[in-house]
Amino acid sequence: VRNLDDSRVEVIAQAEEEVLQALIDWCHRGPPSAKVERVELIELNFGENFDDFNVV
């Protein structure tokens, strides 16, 4: 998860389908102070599983 210079937020996530869908649903709403205008999804294939979490 990282904030970009143009006020967008980038998230790279890996999880079970149900968990990812919950994250996507939350991204469409965002936190109370956010104004979400658009959510863009790009499916990537990393070939291996993540084993940690970082906020950049």
N, CA, C and O atoms as CSV, one atom per row, in Angstrom:
chain,resi,resn,atom,element,x,y,z
A,1,VAL,N,N,0.863,-1.168,0.000
A,1,VAL,CA,C,0.000,0.000,0.000
A,1,VAL,C,C,0.900,1.218,0.000
A,1,VAL,O,O,1.816,1.327,0.816
A,2,ARG,N,N,0.632,2.145,-0.932
A,2,ARG,CA,C,1.421,3.379,-0.907
A,2,ARG,C,C,0.631,4.528,-1.507
A,2,ARG,O,O,-0.182,4.340,-2.412
A,3,ASN,N,N,0.882,5.720,-0.987
A,3,ASN,CA,C,0.299,6.939,-1.524
A,3,ASN,C,C,1.181,7.416,-2.663
A,3,ASN,O,O,2.405,7.456,-2.534
A,4,LEU,N,N,0.563,7.775,-3.776
A,4,LEU,CA,C,1.294,8.286,-4.923
A,4,LEU,C,C,1.296,9.813,-4.899
A,4,LEU,O,O,0.469,10.424,-4.222
A,5,ASP,N,N,2.221,10.433,-5.634
A,5,ASP,CA,C,2.366,11.887,-5.631
A,5,ASP,C,C,1.116,12.623,-6.110
A,5,ASP,O,O,0.901,13.776,-5.734
A,6,ASP,N,N,0.297,11.980,-6.927
A,6,ASP,CA,C,-0.891,12.640,-7.487
A,6,ASP,C,C,-2.162,12.378,-6.670
A,6,ASP,O,O,-3.269,12.523,-7.188
A,7,SER,N,N,-2.010,11.998,-5.413
A,7,SER,CA,C,-3.114,11.751,-4.459
A,7,SER,C,C,-3.792,10.401,-4.622
A,7,SER,O,O,-4.737,10.098,-3.893
A,8,ARG,N,N,-3.334,9.586,-5.561
A,8,ARG,CA,C,-3.890,8.242,-5.691
A,8,ARG,C,C,-3.223,7.328,-4.672
A,8,ARG,O,O,-2.181,7.654,-4.103
A,9,VAL,N,N,-3.847,6.180,-4.457
A,9,VAL,CA,C,-3.303,5.159,-3.564
A,9,VAL,C,C,-3.141,3.885,-4.372
A,9,VAL,O,O,-4.048,3.490,-5.104
A,10,GLU,N,N,-1.994,3.244,-4.245
A,10,GLU,CA,C,-1.727,1.990,-4.949
A,10,GLU,C,C,-1.707,0.854,-3.933
A,10,GLU,O,O,-1.064,0.950,-2.887
A,11,VAL,N,N,-2.415,-0.215,-4.254
A,11,VAL,CA,C,-2.469,-1.391,-3.388
A,11,VAL,C,C,-2.103,-2.609,-4.220
A,11,VAL,O,O,-2.666,-2.816,-5.295
A,12,ILE,N,N,-1.184,-3.403,-3.744
A,12,ILE,CA,C,-0.899,-4.711,-4.341
A,12,ILE,C,C,-1.261,-5.723,-3.272
A,12,ILE,O,O,-0.688,-5.724,-2.183
A,13,ALA,N,N,-2.220,-6.586,-3.591
A,13,ALA,CA,C,-2.739,-7.514,-2.584
A,13,ALA,C,C,-2.825,-8.920,-3.146
A,13,ALA,O,O,-3.007,-9.128,-4.345
A,14,GLN,N,N,-2.691,-9.868,-2.249
A,14,GLN,CA,C,-2.824,-11.279,-2.595
A,14,GLN,C,C,-3.580,-11.949,-1.460
A,14,GLN,O,O,-3.184,-11.853,-0.299
A,15,ALA,N,N,-4.673,-12.630,-1.800
A,15,ALA,CA,C,-5.484,-13.294,-0.772
A,15,ALA,C,C,-6.485,-14.208,-1.459
A,15,ALA,O,O,-6.552,-14.276,-2.686
A,16,GLU,N,N,-7.253,-14.901,-0.650
A,16,GLU,CA,C,-8.346,-15.705,-1.177
A,16,GLU,C,C,-9.344,-14.774,-1.866
A,16,GLU,O,O,-9.455,-13.601,-1.508
A,17,GLU,N,N,-10.065,-15.297,-2.848
A,17,GLU,CA,C,-11.011,-14.506,-3.644
A,17,GLU,C,C,-11.981,-13.704,-2.774
A,17,GLU,O,O,-12.221,-12.524,-3.032
A,18,GLU,N,N,-12.534,-14.339,-1.753
A,18,GLU,CA,C,-13.511,-13.684,-0.876
A,18,GLU,C,C,-12.889,-12.497,-0.134
A,18,GLU,O,O,-13.526,-11.455,0.018
A,19,VAL,N,N,-11.668,-12.654,0.317
A,19,VAL,CA,C,-10.969,-11.587,1.042
A,19,VAL,C,C,-10.624,-10.447,0.094
A,19,VAL,O,O,-10.780,-9.278,0.446
A,20,LEU,N,N,-10.155,-10.780,-1.111
A,20,LEU,CA,C,-9.855,-9.739,-2.094
A,20,LEU,C,C,-11.105,-8.956,-2.449
A,20,LEU,O,O,-11.044,-7.733,-2.584
A,21,GLN,N,N,-12.233,-9.626,-2.603
A,21,GLN,CA,C,-13.472,-8.924,-2.942
A,21,GLN,C,C,-13.876,-7.966,-1.830
A,21,GLN,O,O,-14.355,-6.866,-2.105
A,22,ALA,N,N,-13.691,-8.369,-0.590
A,22,ALA,CA,C,-13.990,-7.476,0.539
A,22,ALA,C,C,-13.083,-6.244,0.500
A,22,ALA,O,O,-13.540,-5.134,0.770
A,23,LEU,N,N,-11.811,-6.428,0.167
A,23,LEU,CA,C,-10.881,-5.303,0.049
A,23,LEU,C,C,-11.301,-4.381,-1.089
A,23,LEU,O,O,-11.300,-3.160,-0.931
A,24,ILE,N,N,-11.658,-4.952,-2.225
A,24,ILE,CA,C,-12.101,-4.154,-3.371
A,24,ILE,C,C,-13.349,-3.355,-3.010
A,24,ILE,O,O,-13.445,-2.171,-3.331
A,25,ASP,N,N,-14.297,-3.993,-2.348
A,25,ASP,CA,C,-15.518,-3.296,-1.920
A,25,ASP,C,C,-15.174,-2.123,-1.009
A,25,ASP,O,O,-15.735,-1.037,-1.153
A,26,TRP,N,N,-14.245,-2.340,-0.064
A,26,TRP,CA,C,-13.838,-1.266,0.838
A,26,TRP,C,C,-13.151,-0.138,0.062
A,26,TRP,O,O,-13.360,1.037,0.364
A,27,CYS,N,N,-12.339,-0.486,-0.926
A,27,CYS,CA,C,-11.648,0.535,-1.721
A,27,CYS,C,C,-12.643,1.448,-2.438
A,27,CYS,O,O,-12.382,2.640,-2.601
A,28,HIS,N,N,-13.763,0.905,-2.859
A,28,HIS,CA,C,-14.789,1.726,-3.514
A,28,HIS,C,C,-15.401,2.735,-2.536
A,28,HIS,O,O,-15.836,3.806,-2.958
A,29,ARG,N,N,-15.442,2.415,-1.256
A,29,ARG,CA,C,-15.977,3.322,-0.232
A,29,ARG,C,C,-14.878,4.208,0.341
A,29,ARG,O,O,-15.051,5.421,0.456
A,30,GLY,N,N,-13.758,3.607,0.696
A,30,GLY,CA,C,-12.657,4.321,1.326
A,30,GLY,C,C,-12.972,4.702,2.761
A,30,GLY,O,O,-14.083,4.473,3.239
A,31,PRO,N,N,-11.998,5.283,3.451
A,31,PRO,CA,C,-12.228,5.740,4.820
A,31,PRO,C,C,-13.136,6.978,4.810
A,31,PRO,O,O,-13.323,7.594,3.761
A,32,PRO,N,N,-13.698,7.343,5.961
A,32,PRO,CA,C,-14.644,8.468,6.012
A,32,PRO,C,C,-14.107,9.777,5.429
A,32,PRO,O,O,-14.880,10.541,4.851
A,33,SER,N,N,-12.824,10.054,5.562
A,33,SER,CA,C,-12.267,11.324,5.086
A,33,SER,C,C,-11.876,11.303,3.610
A,33,SER,O,O,-11.423,12.320,3.084
A,34,ALA,N,N,-12.039,10.174,2.934
A,34,ALA,CA,C,-11.604,10.048,1.538
A,34,ALA,C,C,-12.731,10.358,0.564
A,34,ALA,O,O,-13.912,10.196,0.874
A,35,LYS,N,N,-12.335,10.805,-0.618
A,35,LYS,CA,C,-13.270,10.977,-1.729
A,35,LYS,C,C,-12.790,10.033,-2.833
A,35,LYS,O,O,-11.838,10.345,-3.548
A,36,VAL,N,N,-13.440,8.899,-2.969
A,36,VAL,CA,C,-13.047,7.907,-3.969
A,36,VAL,C,C,-13.744,8.248,-5.280
A,36,VAL,O,O,-14.973,8.253,-5.355
A,37,GLU,N,N,-12.958,8.530,-6.308
A,37,GLU,CA,C,-13.516,8.858,-7.617
A,37,GLU,C,C,-13.508,7.663,-8.559
A,37,GLU,O,O,-14.372,7.541,-9.426
A,38,ARG,N,N,-12.525,6.780,-8.384
A,38,ARG,CA,C,-12.389,5.657,-9.309
A,38,ARG,C,C,-11.524,4.580,-8.672
A,38,ARG,O,O,-10.593,4.875,-7.923
A,39,VAL,N,N,-11.842,3.333,-8.978
A,39,VAL,CA,C,-11.015,2.195,-8.573
A,39,VAL,C,C,-10.652,1.451,-9.844
A,39,VAL,O,O,-11.529,1.055,-10.611
A,40,GLU,N,N,-9.366,1.262,-10.067
A,40,GLU,CA,C,-8.878,0.541,-11.246
A,40,GLU,C,C,-8.238,-0.757,-10.774
A,40,GLU,O,O,-7.373,-0.747,-9.898
A,41,LEU,N,N,-8.661,-1.866,-11.354
A,41,LEU,CA,C,-8.122,-3.176,-10.988
A,41,LEU,C,C,-7.273,-3.722,-12.125
A,41,LEU,O,O,-7.685,-3.707,-13.284
A,42,ILE,N,N,-6.100,-4.198,-11.786
A,42,ILE,CA,C,-5.212,-4.853,-12.745
A,42,ILE,C,C,-4.756,-6.155,-12.103
A,42,ILE,O,O,-4.152,-6.145,-11.031
A,43,GLU,N,N,-5.042,-7.263,-12.751
A,43,GLU,CA,C,-4.635,-8.560,-12.210
A,43,GLU,C,C,-3.206,-8.859,-12.652
A,43,GLU,O,O,-2.889,-8.808,-13.840
A,44,LEU,N,N,-2.358,-9.169,-11.690
A,44,LEU,CA,C,-0.955,-9.479,-11.947
A,44,LEU,C,C,-0.670,-10.914,-11.533
A,44,LEU,O,O,-1.334,-11.450,-10.646
A,45,ASN,N,N,0.303,-11.532,-12.164
A,45,ASN,CA,C,0.713,-12.879,-11.794
A,45,ASN,C,C,2.171,-12.820,-11.354
A,45,ASN,O,O,3.074,-12.717,-12.185
A,46,PHE,N,N,2.398,-12.885,-10.044
A,46,PHE,CA,C,3.749,-12.806,-9.504
A,46,PHE,C,C,4.445,-14.157,-9.456
A,46,PHE,O,O,5.669,-14.215,-9.343
A,47,GLY,N,N,3.689,-15.241,-9.539
A,47,GLY,CA,C,4.283,-16.563,-9.551
A,47,GLY,C,C,4.660,-17.118,-8.191
A,47,GLY,O,O,5.062,-18.277,-8.093
A,48,GLU,N,N,4.541,-16.322,-7.142
A,48,GLU,CA,C,4.825,-16.811,-5.796
A,48,GLU,C,C,3.949,-16.059,-4.806
A,48,GLU,O,O,3.398,-15.009,-5.134
A,49,ASN,N,N,3.821,-16.589,-3.607
A,49,ASN,CA,C,2.979,-15.973,-2.585
A,49,ASN,C,C,3.757,-14.959,-1.771
A,49,ASN,O,O,4.941,-15.147,-1.493
A,50,PHE,N,N,3.079,-13.873,-1.388
A,50,PHE,CA,C,3.664,-12.915,-0.455
A,50,PHE,C,C,3.672,-13.535,0.931
A,50,PHE,O,O,2.791,-14.330,1.260
A,51,ASP,N,N,4.655,-13.182,1.745
A,51,ASP,CA,C,4.682,-13.690,3.112
A,51,ASP,C,C,4.785,-12.581,4.154
A,51,ASP,O,O,5.014,-12.856,5.332
A,52,ASP,N,N,4.616,-11.308,3.722
A,52,ASP,CA,C,4.619,-10.204,4.672
A,52,ASP,C,C,3.774,-9.057,4.145
A,52,ASP,O,O,3.173,-9.155,3.076
A,53,PHE,N,N,3.734,-7.965,4.909
A,53,PHE,CA,C,2.902,-6.818,4.587
A,53,PHE,C,C,3.722,-5.558,4.784
A,53,PHE,O,O,4.409,-5.416,5.796
A,54,ASN,N,N,3.657,-4.636,3.823
A,54,ASN,CA,C,4.379,-3.377,3.939
A,54,ASN,C,C,3.474,-2.223,3.558
A,54,ASN,O,O,2.716,-2.316,2.593
A,55,VAL,N,N,3.548,-1.133,4.313
A,55,VAL,CA,C,2.935,0.128,3.932
A,55,VAL,C,C,4.095,1.046,3.610
A,55,VAL,O,O,4.957,1.287,4.455
A,56,VAL,N,N,4.120,1.562,2.386
A,56,VAL,CA,C,5.239,2.384,1.937
A,56,VAL,C,C,4.847,3.848,1.980
A,56,VAL,O,O,5.653,4.713,1.639
